[in-house]
Amino acid sequence: MRFNASKCSGALWRSPSNCSSVARSTSSGRRRSGKPAESDYLLMGRQLTLPGFLLSLVSSWYGGILGSSEYSYSYGFSNWIVLGVPYYVFAILFAIFLARRAREKYVISIPHLIGDSYQGQGRILSGLLVLILATPAPYVLTIGVLLNWLFGIPVIWGIIAGAAFSYLYVYRDGLAVIIRTDLFQCVLMYAGYFLLVSFAWLSWESPVALWQGLQLSAPEHVSATGGEPVSYILVWFFMASWTLVSPMFHQRVYALRKAGQARIGIVLAVLMWFVFDSLTTLAGLYAFAHIPELADPRVAHLALGEAVLPAGLLGIFIVAIFSVVMSTLDTELFVSGVSLGPDILGRVKGFQTLSEPVMTRIGMALVTVISVGLAILVPSVVDIYYLIGTLAVPGLLLPVLGGVGLAPRIRPGLVRLHLWLVPAAAAGWYLLGLWLPGRLPAIEPFYPGCLVSGLIWSAGWISGRRGGA
């Protein structure tokens, strides 16, 4: 059943006042006819339970496990500082300030939220930024590296195979199949890493002894910065504000059955992430201490498993690694498909007659091709994270916070300006750094983007106050 476009402007829900009754009638209509409603495909009919929300959130947050492997082997304990602690902070902020507000918005995505909040402005531009932020490229690259390590398949063919498989199994049932598989994948990922660290402990030394030995032999590996400049660490910390505009976070919250469950689920997820980050960091430290001069740090955890686990348990660990990656790959592919489909193509004449699920499937197909190309061009998981975070997060942060009432609202025209000028500023600084190495101040591109964002939003707020007066 399609929603009445005259009431909901072609989207699933435009506002609680206009469309909540439509949502309810659509849900009941689905039950009577036996056919799935569009909300089932995109948001499980907003019937996601707390256990499903929690385990799906935990497992879907770790797809770049080879990035953690690369960082923990290369920089040691700072893996937990850089890729753990900042995300806990911003996840808690999301739980306290955004979760309930986001759930109460009758929207299907971040671009839908922005378009709804600013008189229809900015949905396509924000959709492009979400497309960058939620790109599955790091995860299809991870699958390619894993298949190369296991079977000797060329990385490019492994990338293509991983992307195609994920597309095929998400294609039919959408979010529902993602949630179902996430439940098993979450159990597998914890079991695999508990086995890995336990056998490293039994084979060599306790974590305490490992730490004490590294303090003598490689003190930078047990420091908070890992030998990197503080400015670099601070960029990663502020980029963790990514969590506030994470398409996956928002999608899971929008799908929840009850708004109050979001806060509880996120706090429990932070506790589970703390445990898992401790395991991945310890695995990197064990690999660094006992497998020196590893040619490819991305496979440090796999190399550690090969060194300490017997054959059968090694197989379980490899399945756990694939579970970690696939749980995020399918989520980001689906979120990207929603952004490119309903949020972007849905605004283009000729596509508006298609249902949201059909547009999402078309979007996922295009995203699959784009992510394969990006994974081939940028063969480092950490570098891909850094690049997309630098470009997209500053552009989305204030529009999203304004959309849920946590930042001042500004004129829709200025929001549209913000959505293209802020990423352009960050990208321009990044490109200038490549063209003029050593000639620019040592400022990471994230900061110019944030500066331009703050200036535009402040100007909009000031002009709005004066206009109101």
Residue, then its C-alpha position, 0 to 999 in steps of 0.5 A: m500500500r502506498f501512502n497518500a502523496s497529497k498527505c505525506s508528500g511521497a515519503l513514509w511520514r512527513s510529520p506526526s500530526n499529518c501522518s501518524s494515523v496513516a502509519r497506523s492504518t498502513s500497519s494494520g492494512r499490512r496485517r489484513s492483506g498479508k502484504p508487507a507495508e513499505s515501513d516494514y522494508l525500511l523500518m520493520g514497521r517501527q516494531l524493533t524490540l530492545p534486545g534486537f536494537l541492542l545486539s544490532l547496534v553493537s554488532s553493526w558498529y564494528g565493521g572496520i575490524l581490520g581498521s582496529s587490527e591495523y591501528s592496534y598493531s601500529y599504535g597499541f593502546s591508543n586504539w582504545i583511546v582513539l577508536g573507543v573512548p570518544y565514541y562512548v562519549f558521543a553515544i552517551l550524548f546521543a542517548i541523553f539528548l537525541a534518542r527520544r527526540a529522534r524517535e518521535k520524528y516520523v521520518i525514515s532517514i537523516p536527510h528526511l529529518i533535515g528536509d522535514s525540518y527546513q521546509g523541504q530544503g537540503r534533503i538531496l544535499s544531506g543525502l549526498l553527505v549521508l551517502i559519503l558517511a555511510t559508504p560500505a567501502p571500508y567493509v567491502l575492502t575488509i572482505g576483500v582482504l579477508l578473502n585474499w588472506l584466507f584463499g589467495i583470491p585477488v583483493i579486487w575480486g574479493i571486494i566485488a564478491g563481498a559487495a555482491f553477496s551483501y546486496l543479494y541477501v539484503y535485497r528481499d527483506g530489507l532491515a528485518v533480515i539485517i536485524r535477524t542476522d545481527l543477533f547471531q553475528c553479535v554472539l559470534m564476534y564476542a565468542g571469537y575474540f574471547l577465544l583469541v585473547s584467552f589463548a594468547w594469554l595461555s600461550w604467552e603471558s598475562p595482559v599485565a605481564l604483556w603491558q609491563g614488557l611493552q613499557l620497557s621495549a616499546p613505551e609508545h605502544v602503551s601510551a595514550t597517543g601511540g606516538e602520534p601528535v596530540s592534534y591528530i588524536l584530537v581530530w579523531f576525538f572530534m570526528a567521533s561526533w560522527t555518532l550524533v549523525s550516524p545513519m545507522f544509529h538514527q535508522r535503528v532509533y527510528a525503527l524502535r517500538k518505544a522511544g524510551q527504549a533508545r536511551i537504555g539500549i545505547v547505554l547498554a551498548v556502550l558497556m558492551w563496546f567497552v568490553f569488545d574494544s578491550l579485547t581488540t586492543l589486547a589482541g593488537l598488543y599481543a600481535f605486536a609483541h610476538i609477531p614483529e615486522l608483520a607485512d600487513p598490519r590489517v591482518a594482525h588479529l588474523a595472524l595472532g589467531e593463526a599463531v595461538l588457536p588450534a585449527g577448529l577454534l581458528g575456524i570459529f575466530i575466522v567466522a567471528i571476523f566475517s560476522v563483524v564485517m558483514s553485520t556492518l556491511d549490510t547495514e551501511l549498504f542498506v542505509s546508503g541505498v535509502s539515501l540514494g533511493p528515496d532521499i535523492l532519486g525520490r526527488v527526481k522526476g521519473f522516480q517519484t512513482l516508484s515505491e520506497p523499497v524499489m528506490t532503495r533497491i536501485g540505490m543499493a545497486l548503485v552504492t555497491v558499484i561506487s563502494v567497490g570503486l572507492a575500496i579499490l582506490v583507497p586501500s586502507v580502512v583507516d584512511i577511508y574512515y578518516l577521509i569520509g569523516t573529515l568531509a561529511v561530519p561537519g556538514l551534517l552535525l548542526p543541521v541534524l541538531g537543529g532538526v531535533g531542536l538541540a541547536p538554533r534553527i536557521r533559514p532553509g536557504l542557509v541550511r542548503l548553503h551550509l550543506w555544500l559549503v562546509p564539506a567543500a571547505a574541508a575537501g578544499w583544505y584536504l586537496l590543498g594539503l596534497w598539492l602543497p605539502g608542507r606549505l600549509p599550517a598543520i591543521e587537519p581538514f576537519y577543523p576548517g569544515c567545523l569553522v565554516s559550519g560555525l560561522i554560517w550557523s552563527a550568522g543565520w542565528i544572529s540574522g534570525r534574532r534580528g529579524g524576529a526583533 
